[in-house]
Amino acid sequence: MKVAYLGPHGTFSEEAAHRYFKGHDIEWQMCYSVPEVLDAVGEGLADKGIAPIENAIEGTITMTVDSLLVHDLYIEGEAILPVSLHLLAAADTRLEDIKEVWSIPPALAQCREYLRELKVKSRHFDSTASAAQAIRNTDRRDVAAVASEYAGDLFGLQPIKRNIEESFENQTRFVIVSKDKTPLENAAKTMLQVTPSDEYTGVLSAILNVFSALNINLTWIESRPTKKKLGTYQFFLEAGLSSVHPSIQKAIAVLQTYGHEVNVLGSFTATKLD
């Protein structure tokens, strides 16, 4: 089985992919953008793909949501990865000697208070993994990277300070996609794309009332532009039932009766990668 994931080596995406598919015989296809991951699956270059869709602190990763619609893909699984950030440096680096810290802006922002206490400069990279790799490739002992323990082990860096993030409840969830649309009867969640029939006052409220009336819990709601006209939106809803559950089927039927377009994007159960 061939699985596409977001690189480069050492990213949280790579860690999530290896942990989720642990024990399987996998041929890995590393990609350098989320659209490229989903393109690989949609074009048949990979059997499955794994991509980040939401972070507990940064929120929805809209690039993933938008890319899901480019190809006729199906979400068959979800992986929840705890995110811990560490200050990593080359061997023999001392904390008091660090003058500059490298990472991506979101990771630096999640460690703002700690880095402020260090009184260091920051340098932006395109991924935490790239920052960690750059530290490995330099002879300097006055720089460090904010990255994962996974990246530190991969690039031979030592943790100068562990868990420097401000929120210890940080998690990123990933969706696993394929072209197989076989629904799982025991799935815990279903993701729907609902495009309103028209724009009018209270249209979102009317859509949500359908789920409320059927006692269906919605665990995630996201709006995205239809890209057809300014001010028109489509809604992504995650319901806490399988797509084959009678209540979900009834909700879809009611929404379609009202003229709304409904697309089932997947039905899945979350896996915690502890």
C-alpha positions as CSV (number, residue, x, y, z in Angstrom):
1,M,0.0,0.0,0.0
2,K,1.3,3.4,-0.9
3,V,0.6,6.4,1.4
4,A,1.2,10.0,0.7
5,Y,2.0,12.5,3.5
6,L,3.3,16.0,4.1
7,G,7.1,16.3,4.3
8,P,9.9,17.1,4.7
9,H,11.4,14.4,7.0
10,G,10.8,15.2,10.7
11,T,7.4,16.9,10.4
12,F,4.5,16.2,12.7
13,S,2.7,14.9,9.6
14,E,5.4,12.3,9.0
15,E,5.3,11.3,12.7
16,A,1.5,11.0,12.5
17,A,1.7,8.9,9.3
18,H,4.3,6.5,10.7
19,R,2.4,6.1,14.0
20,Y,-1.0,5.7,12.4
21,F,0.1,3.1,9.9
22,K,2.5,1.3,12.3
23,G,2.7,-2.4,11.6
24,H,1.6,-2.1,7.9
25,D,3.7,-2.7,4.9
26,I,3.8,0.8,3.5
27,E,5.5,2.4,0.5
28,W,5.8,6.1,1.5
29,Q,5.3,9.0,-0.8
30,M,6.6,12.3,0.7
31,C,4.9,15.4,-0.6
32,Y,5.7,19.1,0.0
33,S,2.2,20.6,0.2
34,V,-1.2,19.5,1.4
35,P,-2.7,19.8,-2.1
36,E,0.1,17.6,-3.4
37,V,-0.8,14.9,-0.8
38,L,-4.5,14.9,-1.9
39,D,-3.6,15.2,-5.6
40,A,-1.5,12.0,-5.2
41,V,-4.5,10.1,-4.0
42,G,-7.0,11.6,-6.4
43,E,-4.7,10.9,-9.4
44,G,-4.1,7.3,-8.3
45,L,-0.4,7.8,-7.4
46,A,-1.1,6.8,-3.8
47,D,-3.7,4.5,-2.2
48,K,-4.2,6.7,0.8
49,G,-3.1,10.1,2.1
50,I,-2.9,11.7,5.5
51,A,-3.1,15.4,6.0
52,P,-3.6,17.8,8.9
53,I,-7.0,19.4,9.1
54,E,-7.2,21.1,12.5
55,N,-4.9,22.2,15.3
56,A,-6.3,22.9,18.8
57,I,-4.6,26.3,19.0
58,E,-4.3,27.5,15.4
59,G,-7.7,26.2,14.3
60,T,-8.8,24.8,11.0
61,I,-6.2,24.2,8.3
62,T,-8.3,25.7,5.4
63,M,-5.9,24.5,2.7
64,T,-6.8,20.9,3.6
65,V,-10.6,21.6,3.6
66,D,-10.4,23.3,0.2
67,S,-8.2,20.6,-1.3
68,L,-10.6,17.9,-0.3
69,L,-13.1,19.3,-2.8
70,V,-10.6,19.2,-5.8
71,H,-10.8,15.4,-6.0
72,D,-13.6,13.0,-5.3
73,L,-12.0,11.7,-2.1
74,Y,-13.4,10.0,1.0
75,I,-12.3,10.5,4.6
76,E,-12.0,7.0,6.1
77,G,-10.1,7.8,9.2
78,E,-8.9,10.4,11.7
79,A,-5.7,10.5,13.8
80,I,-5.2,12.8,16.8
81,L,-1.5,13.6,17.5
82,P,-0.5,15.3,20.8
83,V,1.8,18.2,20.0
84,S,4.7,18.9,22.3
85,L,7.4,21.4,21.4
86,H,11.0,21.3,22.6
87,L,14.0,23.5,22.4
88,L,16.5,21.4,20.4
89,A,20.2,22.1,19.7
90,A,23.4,20.5,18.7
91,A,25.4,18.5,21.3
92,D,27.3,20.6,23.9
93,T,25.0,23.6,23.3
94,R,24.3,25.5,26.6
95,L,21.0,27.2,27.2
96,E,22.7,30.4,28.3
97,D,24.6,30.6,25.0
98,I,21.5,30.5,22.8
99,K,21.0,33.8,20.9
100,E,18.6,32.8,18.2
101,V,15.7,30.3,17.9
102,W,14.5,28.8,14.5
103,S,11.1,27.4,13.6
104,I,7.8,28.2,11.9
105,P,5.8,31.2,13.1
106,P,2.9,29.1,14.6
107,A,5.4,27.1,16.7
108,L,7.2,30.2,17.8
109,A,3.9,31.8,18.8
110,Q,2.9,28.8,20.9
111,C,6.1,29.3,22.9
112,R,6.0,33.1,23.0
113,E,6.3,33.5,26.8
114,Y,9.2,31.1,27.2
115,L,11.1,32.7,24.3
116,R,10.4,36.1,25.6
117,E,12.1,35.1,28.9
118,L,15.1,33.8,27.0
119,K,15.4,37.2,25.2
120,V,16.4,35.6,21.9
121,K,15.9,36.5,18.3
122,S,13.8,34.3,16.1
123,R,14.2,33.1,12.5
124,H,11.4,31.7,10.4
125,F,11.5,28.4,8.5
126,D,8.9,26.6,6.4
127,S,8.5,23.8,8.9
128,T,9.7,22.8,12.4
129,A,11.6,19.9,10.7
130,S,13.4,22.2,8.3
131,A,14.5,24.3,11.3
132,A,15.8,21.2,13.1
133,Q,17.7,20.0,10.0
134,A,19.3,23.4,9.6
135,I,20.5,23.3,13.2
136,R,22.1,19.9,12.4
137,N,23.8,21.3,9.4
138,T,25.4,24.2,11.2
139,D,28.4,24.3,13.4
140,R,26.9,27.0,15.6
141,R,26.3,26.5,19.3
142,D,24.3,29.7,19.8
143,V,21.2,28.6,17.9
144,A,18.3,26.2,18.7
145,A,15.1,25.0,17.0
146,V,11.6,24.7,18.3
147,A,10.5,21.3,17.1
148,S,9.2,17.8,18.1
149,E,11.1,15.1,19.9
150,Y,10.6,13.0,16.7
151,A,12.6,15.6,14.7
152,G,15.2,15.9,17.4
153,D,15.8,12.1,17.3
154,L,15.9,12.1,13.5
155,F,18.5,14.9,13.2
156,G,20.6,14.0,16.3
157,L,19.7,17.0,18.4
158,Q,19.5,17.2,22.1
159,P,16.6,18.7,24.0
160,I,17.9,21.8,25.9
161,K,14.4,22.4,27.4
162,R,11.4,20.2,27.0
163,N,7.7,21.1,26.7
164,I,8.1,24.9,26.2
165,E,4.7,25.4,24.7
166,E,2.1,27.4,26.6
167,S,-0.7,25.0,26.1
168,F,-0.2,21.4,27.2
169,E,-3.5,20.4,25.6
170,N,-2.3,21.1,22.1
171,Q,-3.2,18.5,19.5
172,T,-3.4,18.2,15.7
173,R,-5.9,16.0,14.0
174,F,-5.3,14.5,10.6
175,V,-7.7,13.0,8.1
176,I,-6.9,9.8,6.2
177,V,-8.3,9.8,2.7
178,S,-8.8,7.4,-0.1
179,K,-11.0,6.9,-3.1
180,D,-12.9,4.0,-1.4
181,K,-16.3,5.3,-0.4
182,T,-17.4,2.1,1.5
183,P,-19.2,3.5,4.6
184,L,-18.3,2.0,8.1
185,E,-21.4,1.1,10.0
186,N,-19.7,1.5,13.4
187,A,-18.0,4.9,12.5
188,A,-18.3,7.5,15.2
189,K,-18.3,10.6,12.9
190,T,-19.5,11.8,9.5
191,M,-18.3,14.9,7.7
192,L,-20.7,16.7,5.4
193,Q,-20.4,19.5,2.9
194,V,-23.6,21.5,2.7
195,T,-24.0,24.2,0.0
196,P,-27.2,26.3,0.7
197,S,-29.7,26.6,-2.1
198,D,-29.7,30.4,-1.7
199,E,-28.3,33.1,0.6
200,Y,-30.9,34.4,3.0
201,T,-31.1,35.6,6.6
202,G,-30.8,32.7,9.0
203,V,-29.8,30.0,6.4
204,L,-27.0,28.6,8.6
205,S,-29.4,28.6,11.6
206,A,-32.0,26.7,9.5
207,I,-29.4,24.1,8.5
208,L,-28.3,23.6,12.1
209,N,-31.8,23.3,13.3
210,V,-32.3,20.2,11.2
211,F,-29.5,18.5,13.2
212,S,-30.8,19.8,16.5
213,A,-34.3,18.6,15.8
214,L,-32.9,15.1,15.2
215,N,-30.7,15.2,18.3
216,I,-27.5,14.9,16.3
217,N,-24.5,16.4,17.9
218,L,-22.2,18.5,15.7
219,T,-18.5,18.4,16.8
220,W,-17.1,20.8,14.1
221,I,-18.5,23.5,11.9
222,E,-16.5,25.4,9.3
223,S,-17.6,27.9,6.6
224,R,-15.7,28.3,3.4
225,P,-16.3,30.6,0.4
226,T,-18.1,28.9,-2.6
227,K,-15.6,30.8,-4.8
228,K,-18.5,31.7,-7.1
229,K,-19.7,35.0,-5.7
230,L,-18.5,37.3,-2.9
231,G,-20.5,36.6,0.3
232,T,-21.6,33.1,-0.6
233,Y,-20.5,30.2,1.6
234,Q,-20.6,26.5,2.0
235,F,-20.5,24.7,5.3
236,F,-18.6,21.8,6.5
237,L,-20.3,19.9,9.4
238,E,-19.0,17.0,11.4
239,A,-21.7,15.0,13.0
240,G,-21.3,12.5,15.8
241,L,-22.9,9.5,14.0
242,S,-22.1,7.1,11.2
243,S,-23.2,8.1,7.7
244,V,-25.5,5.0,7.6
245,H,-27.2,5.9,10.8
246,P,-31.0,6.6,10.2
247,S,-30.8,10.0,11.8
248,I,-28.0,11.1,9.5
249,Q,-29.8,9.7,6.5
250,K,-33.0,11.7,7.6
251,A,-31.0,14.9,8.1
252,I,-29.5,14.6,4.6
253,A,-33.0,14.0,3.1
254,V,-34.5,17.0,4.9
255,L,-31.7,19.3,3.8
256,Q,-32.1,18.1,0.2
257,T,-35.8,18.7,0.4
258,Y,-35.1,22.3,1.3
259,G,-32.9,22.5,-1.9
260,H,-29.5,22.4,-0.2
261,E,-26.8,20.4,-1.8
262,V,-25.3,17.8,0.6
263,N,-22.1,15.8,0.0
264,V,-20.9,13.1,2.4
265,L,-17.1,13.7,2.6
266,G,-16.4,10.7,4.9
267,S,-17.4,8.5,7.8
268,F,-14.7,7.6,10.3
269,T,-13.6,7.0,13.9
270,A,-10.8,8.9,15.6
271,T,-7.6,7.2,16.6
272,K,-5.5,8.8,19.4
273,L,-1.8,8.5,18.7
274,D,-0.6,8.5,22.3
